Amino acid sequence: MMKNFLVLVILLCVASGAAYYFNPQAKKFIDGLLQDKYKIKDAITKSADPETTFYKWRNDLGVLQLTQNPPPEGTPYETVTVRNDANVIPGIERDNAIFD
C-alpha cells in the first residue's frame, strides 16, 4: 500500500515537472505566481516604518501572547521592537516553570 502511494507521488511529481517544462503557458503561469510572491515580499519589507512593535504578555490561562495590539488594561506586558529589514525576531526565553 505504501509502495503504491510512493509510486503515485513520484509519478505526479514527474508529470508536474513535464507539464512545467513542455507547456509554455504553465511555465508563464507559475513564473507569474513566483513574481507576485516577490512583489508582496518587497512591499512588506519596504514599508514606511523601519520598525514594528509587538506586545509580549500572558493571557488568563498563562499562555504567552505576541500581538501588535496592546493587551487588555491591567495586564502586565513587555514591548518588543524589531526591525523590518532584519529576518530575525528576538527569541523568547523559556520559562521552566511552565514546561516542568
C-alpha positions as CSV (number, residue, x, y, z in Angstrom):
1,M,0.0,0.0,0.0
2,M,2.7,2.5,1.0
3,K,4.8,1.5,-2.1
4,N,1.8,2.3,-4.3
5,F,1.3,5.6,-2.7
6,L,5.0,6.5,-3.1
7,V,4.9,5.5,-6.8
8,L,1.8,7.7,-7.3
9,V,3.5,10.7,-5.6
10,I,6.6,10.2,-7.8
11,L,4.5,10.0,-10.9
12,L,2.6,13.1,-10.0
13,C,5.9,15.0,-9.5
14,V,7.3,13.8,-12.8
15,A,4.0,14.8,-14.6
16,S,4.1,18.2,-12.9
17,G,7.7,18.7,-13.9
18,A,7.0,17.7,-17.5
19,A,3.9,20.0,-17.7
20,Y,6.1,22.9,-16.5
21,Y,8.9,22.1,-18.9
22,F,6.9,21.4,-22.1
23,N,3.9,23.7,-21.7
24,P,4.8,27.4,-22.1
25,Q,1.5,28.6,-20.7
26,A,2.1,26.6,-17.5
27,K,5.6,28.0,-17.2
28,K,4.3,31.6,-17.6
29,F,1.6,31.0,-15.0
30,I,4.0,29.6,-12.4
31,D,6.6,32.2,-13.1
32,G,3.9,34.9,-12.7
33,L,2.9,33.4,-9.3
34,L,6.6,33.5,-8.2
35,Q,6.9,37.1,-9.3
36,D,3.8,38.1,-7.4
37,K,5.2,36.4,-4.3
38,Y,8.3,38.5,-4.5
39,K,6.3,41.7,-5.2
40,I,4.4,41.1,-2.0
41,K,7.6,40.4,0.0
42,D,9.2,43.6,-1.4
43,A,6.1,45.7,-0.4
44,I,6.2,44.3,3.1
45,T,10.0,44.8,3.6
46,K,9.9,48.4,2.1
47,S,7.1,49.6,4.4
48,A,7.2,53.2,5.7
49,D,8.1,52.2,9.3
50,P,11.6,50.7,9.7
51,E,10.5,49.1,13.0
52,T,7.5,47.1,14.3
53,T,6.4,46.9,17.9
54,F,5.0,43.8,19.4
55,Y,3.5,43.3,22.8
56,K,4.6,40.2,24.8
57,W,2.2,39.1,27.6
58,R,0.4,36.2,29.1
59,N,-3.4,35.6,29.0
60,D,-5.6,34.5,31.8
61,L,-4.6,30.8,31.2
62,G,-0.9,31.7,31.3
63,V,-0.4,31.2,27.6
64,L,2.3,33.5,26.1
65,Q,0.8,36.0,23.6
66,L,2.7,38.1,20.9
67,T,0.4,40.7,19.5
68,Q,0.6,44.0,17.6
69,N,-2.1,45.5,19.8
70,P,-1.7,46.2,23.5
71,P,-3.1,43.6,25.9
72,P,-6.2,44.3,28.0
73,E,-5.9,47.1,30.5
74,G,-4.2,45.9,33.7
75,T,-2.3,43.1,32.1
76,P,1.4,43.3,32.6
77,Y,3.3,43.2,29.3
78,E,6.7,43.8,27.7
79,T,7.2,45.8,24.5
80,V,9.4,44.2,21.8
81,T,10.6,46.3,18.9
82,V,12.0,44.5,15.8
83,R,13.5,46.0,12.6
84,N,11.5,45.3,9.4
85,D,14.7,44.9,7.3
86,A,16.0,42.1,9.5
87,N,14.9,38.5,9.2
88,V,15.1,37.6,12.9
89,I,12.7,38.2,15.8
90,P,14.4,38.0,19.2
91,G,13.9,34.6,20.8
92,I,11.7,34.2,23.8
93,E,13.3,32.9,27.0
94,R,11.9,29.6,28.2
95,D,10.0,29.8,31.4
96,N,10.9,26.5,33.1
97,A,8.0,26.7,35.5
98,I,5.6,26.2,32.6
99,F,7.4,23.3,30.9
100,D,8.4,21.3,34.1
